[in-house]
Amino acid sequence: MTAQRTAPSSAQYLPPENELWDVPAAARFLRMSTSWVYKRVEDGTLPVARLNGFALRFEPSALRVWAATHVAGRLPLVRSRR
């Protein structure tokens, strides 16, 4: 009898680096809740792009720079799909 491997769930991964990330992806990367991300967007703490003035998206490189300067010693455990 062989053990079957299951693929990791998509919640463990981030979208590719060449795509803008949505709020859940940013929250996974930062290892914070989505409500925390929304609050940080509202108070201007996180770098964000607004699409059509409504939809929130994050540029991965800008979010990584922000995390490197604000979340010292707390590296994300999730990986981007390649």
C-alpha positions in Angstrom: 0.0 0.0 0.0 1.4 3.4 -1.0 0.7 6.7 0.6 -0.8 9.3 -1.6 0.6 12.7 -1.6 -1.8 15.6 -1.7 -0.8 18.8 -3.3 -0.5 21.7 -0.8 -3.6 23.9 -0.8 -3.6 27.1 -2.7 -3.9 29.0 0.6 -0.2 28.2 1.3 1.1 29.9 -1.9 1.2 33.3 -3.3 0.4 34.4 -6.9 3.3 34.8 -9.2 5.6 37.8 -8.7 4.6 39.3 -12.1 1.0 39.7 -11.0 -0.6 42.1 -8.7 -1.7 40.5 -5.4 -5.1 40.9 -3.9 -5.8 41.4 -0.2 -5.8 37.7 0.8 -2.4 37.2 -0.9 -1.0 40.2 0.8 -2.3 39.0 4.1 -0.7 35.5 3.6 2.6 37.1 2.6 2.6 39.3 5.7 1.2 36.5 7.9 -1.6 38.9 9.1 -5.3 38.8 8.8 -7.2 40.4 5.9 -8.8 42.9 8.3 -5.3 44.0 9.4 -4.4 44.6 5.8 -7.6 46.6 5.1 -6.9 48.7 8.2 -3.3 49.4 7.1 -4.5 50.4 3.7 -7.0 52.7 5.2 -4.5 54.4 7.4 -1.9 54.7 4.6 0.6 52.3 6.1 0.8 49.7 3.2 1.7 50.5 -0.4 -1.4 49.8 -2.4 -2.7 50.3 -5.9 -6.4 51.0 -6.4 -8.0 49.7 -9.6 -10.8 51.9 -10.8 -10.7 53.6 -7.4 -12.1 50.6 -5.7 -10.3 47.2 -6.0 -7.1 47.0 -3.9 -4.0 45.3 -5.4 -0.4 45.1 -4.2 2.7 45.1 -6.2 4.8 42.2 -4.8 8.1 44.0 -4.9 6.7 47.1 -3.1 5.2 44.9 -0.5 8.4 43.0 0.0 10.3 46.3 0.5 7.8 47.5 3.0 7.9 44.2 4.9 11.7 44.3 5.0 11.7 47.7 6.6 8.7 47.3 8.9 8.6 43.6 9.9 12.2 42.9 10.9 12.9 39.3 11.7 9.5 38.0 10.6 10.0 36.4 7.2 7.0 34.9 5.4 6.9 31.1 5.1 4.8 31.1 2.0 6.3 30.9 -1.5 5.2 32.2 -4.9 4.2 29.8 -7.5 6.7 29.6 -10.4 
